[in-house]
Amino acid sequence: MKYLDEFSDPELARKLVDQIHAVTTRPWAMMEVCGGQTHSIIRHGIDQLLPEGVEMIHGPGCPVCVTPLEIIDKALAIAARPGVIFCSFGDMLRVPGSSRDLFAVKSAGGDVRVVYSPLDALKIARENPDRQVVFFGIGFETTAPANAMTVYQARRFGVANFSLLVSHVLVPPAIAAIMESPRCRVQAFLAAGHVCSVMGTAEYPPLAEKYGVPIVVTGFEPLDILEGIRQTVVQLESGRHELRNAYPRAVRAEGNPAAMAMLRDVFEVTDRTWRGIGMIPRSGWRLSERYRDFDAELRFDVADLRTEESALCRSGEVLQGLLKPNECEAFGKQCTPRNPLGATMVSSEGACAAYYAYRRLDLVRIR
């Protein structure tokens, strides 16, 4: 199968691992931004094959994980209202709010539906003109174009009973926030290839220059990640800090112009709260003035809802790369996929879920 088998070849992987060992002379700490990359790293044991002292720090690039608790509670409040059909991707249904999740709302009689595209939610709205239909629009720049297109279509066709609960966040401001943290240990970044396939790479060279860190755009298969690590270590060893694209089959420097134009029309940049991290200025999107009538927060008057995180869950430290999941006292005990304390244990891209699924209860290195 093209771009799967070829990029999982064990012999080529061994050659890349050998090259990484050959060029490494000192310890380095690099962050893979994307949760999909984290799962690939843990699943294939890539972090265990690296030279002693080369550490992979798991970043905040899991869209479910960084959706703030207050947005989850707003979703729960809207979904529980009579006459509302609340649509979401399946990975949001078990994310815990302050007291329950969307599955609990559904079991109590709420009309909560799993869809596979925001356009499915728009179709439901057109088929049910007497009911309010809300789609839960979360994620990074990758999922935002489809949500933007859906709102555009709703306005174009006059589907007034459709609205979007928006919680979109942006990667570059998060990188800046991580680098400006006084506890930061990150010396380089593996950037998320799917984000760059939409937005291009123009925002990353200024970050590399300002913070003195290499940034390598990387894919998700084992060879993609190993090549990204190799290029990153080469830069670190030579004292360079540049942007490199190690995912050219999917990423162009200019990104996807049509998608970016749609995003500029439908959304505008705003401050966003990230779950476990806090407020990052200008790190997200909200609906622009032209499309504000489709904003579910305003339509259902939940904009001022405020909540507090659990004191026991340390997912915020995991998302910032300050803590490995198995270093949390609750990991695998009070917090499991069946009874999660935080979104990092629920999401298919969460670091805690990856460690639990692949039995990383302790860190063991392959020698």
Secondary structure in CASP SS format (residue, H / E / C, confidence):
PFRMAT SS
TARGET T0000
AUTHOR 0000-0000-0000
METHOD secondary structure of the structure
MODEL  1
M C 1.00
K C 1.00
Y C 1.00
L C 1.00
D C 1.00
E H 1.00
F H 1.00
S H 1.00
D C 1.00
P H 1.00
E H 1.00
L H 1.00
A H 1.00
R H 1.00
K H 1.00
L H 1.00
V H 1.00
D H 1.00
Q H 1.00
I H 1.00
H H 1.00
A H 1.00
V H 1.00
T C 1.00
T C 1.00
R C 1.00
P C 1.00
W E 1.00
A E 1.00
M E 1.00
M E 1.00
E E 1.00
V E 1.00
C E 1.00
G H 1.00
G H 1.00
Q H 1.00
T H 1.00
H H 1.00
S H 1.00
I H 1.00
I H 1.00
R H 1.00
H H 1.00
G C 1.00
I H 1.00
D H 1.00
Q H 1.00
L H 1.00
L C 1.00
P C 1.00
E C 1.00
G C 1.00
V E 1.00
E E 1.00
M E 1.00
I E 1.00
H E 1.00
G E 1.00
P E 1.00
G E 1.00
C C 1.00
P H 1.00
V H 1.00
C H 1.00
V H 1.00
T C 1.00
P C 1.00
L H 1.00
E H 1.00
I H 1.00
I H 1.00
D H 1.00
K H 1.00
A H 1.00
L H 1.00
A H 1.00
I H 1.00
A H 1.00
A C 1.00
R C 1.00
P C 1.00
G C 1.00
V E 1.00
I E 1.00
F E 1.00
C E 1.00
S E 1.00
F C 1.00
G H 1.00
D H 1.00
M H 1.00
L C 1.00
R C 1.00
V C 1.00
P C 1.00
G C 1.00
S C 1.00
S C 1.00
R C 1.00
D C 1.00
L H 1.00
F H 1.00
A H 1.00
V H 1.00
K H 1.00
S H 1.00
A C 1.00
G C 1.00
G C 1.00
D E 1.00
V E 1.00
R E 1.00
V E 1.00
V C 1.00
Y C 1.00
S C 1.00
P H 1.00
L H 1.00
D H 1.00
A H 1.00
L H 1.00
K H 1.00
I H 1.00
A H 1.00
R H 1.00
E H 1.00
N C 1.00
P C 1.00
D C 1.00
R C 1.00
Q E 1.00
V E 1.00
V E 1.00
F E 1.00
F E 1.00
G E 1.00
I E 1.00
G E 1.00
F C 1.00
E C 1.00
T C 1.00
T C 1.00
A H 1.00
P H 1.00
A H 1.00
N H 1.00
A H 1.00
M H 1.00
T H 1.00
V H 1.00
Y H 1.00
Q H 1.00
A H 1.00
R H 1.00
R H 1.00
F C 1.00
G C 1.00
V C 1.00
A C 1.00
N C 1.00
F E 1.00
S E 1.00
L E 1.00
L E 1.00
V E 1.00
S E 1.00
H E 1.00
V E 1.00
L C 1.00
V H 1.00
P H 1.00
P H 1.00
A H 1.00
I H 1.00
A H 1.00
A H 1.00
I H 1.00
M H 1.00
E H 1.00
S C 1.00
P C 1.00
R C 1.00
C C 1.00
R C 1.00
V C 1.00
Q C 1.00
A E 1.00
F E 1.00
L E 1.00
A E 1.00
A E 1.00
G H 1.00
H H 1.00
V H 1.00
C H 1.00
S H 1.00
V H 1.00
M H 1.00
G C 1.00
T C 1.00
A C 1.00
E C 1.00
Y H 1.00
P H 1.00
P H 1.00
L H 1.00
A H 1.00
E H 1.00
K H 1.00
Y H 1.00
G C 1.00
V C 1.00
P C 1.00
I E 1.00
V E 1.00
V E 1.00
T E 1.00
G C 1.00
F C 1.00
E C 1.00
P H 1.00
L H 1.00
D H 1.00
I H 1.00
L H 1.00
E H 1.00
G H 1.00
I H 1.00
R H 1.00
Q H 1.00
T H 1.00
V H 1.00
V H 1.00
Q H 1.00
L H 1.00
E H 1.00
S H 1.00
G C 1.00
R C 1.00
H C 1.00
E C 1.00
L E 1.00
R E 1.00
N E 1.00
A C 1.00
Y C 1.00
P C 1.00
R C 1.00
A C 1.00
V C 1.00
R C 1.00
A C 1.00
E C 1.00
G C 1.00
N C 1.00
P H 1.00
A H 1.00
A H 1.00
M H 1.00
A H 1.00
M H 1.00
L H 1.00
R H 1.00
D H 1.00
V H 1.00
F E 1.00
E E 1.00
V E 1.00
T E 1.00
D E 1.00
R E 1.00
T E 1.00
W E 1.00
R C 1.00
G C 1.00
I C 1.00
G E 1.00
M E 1.00
I E 1.00
P E 1.00
R E 1.00
S E 1.00
G E 1.00
W E 1.00
R E 1.00
L E 1.00
S C 1.00
E H 1.00
R H 1.00
Y H 1.00
R H 1.00
D H 1.00
F H 1.00
D E 1.00
A H 1.00
E H 1.00
L H 1.00
R H 1.00
F C 1.00
D C 1.00
V C 1.00
A C 1.00
D C 1.00
L C 1.00
R C 1.00
T C 1.00
E C 1.00
E C 1.00
S C 1.00
A C 1.00
L C 1.00
C C 1.00
R C 1.00
S H 1.00
G H 1.00
E H 1.00
V H 1.00
L H 1.00
Q C 1.00
G C 1.00
L C 1.00
L C 1.00
K C 1.00
P H 1.00
N H 1.00
E H 1.00
C C 1.00
E C 1.00
A C 1.00
F E 1.00
G C 1.00
K C 1.00
Q C 1.00
C E 1.00
T C 1.00
P C 1.00
R C 1.00
N C 1.00
P C 1.00
L C 1.00
G C 1.00
A H 1.00
T H 1.00
M H 1.00
V H 1.00
S C 1.00
S C 1.00
E C 1.00
G C 1.00
A H 1.00
C H 1.00
A H 1.00
A H 1.00
Y H 1.00
Y H 1.00
A H 1.00
Y C 1.00
R C 1.00
R C 1.00
L C 1.00
D C 1.00
L C 1.00
V C 1.00
R C 1.00
I C 1.00
R C 1.00
END
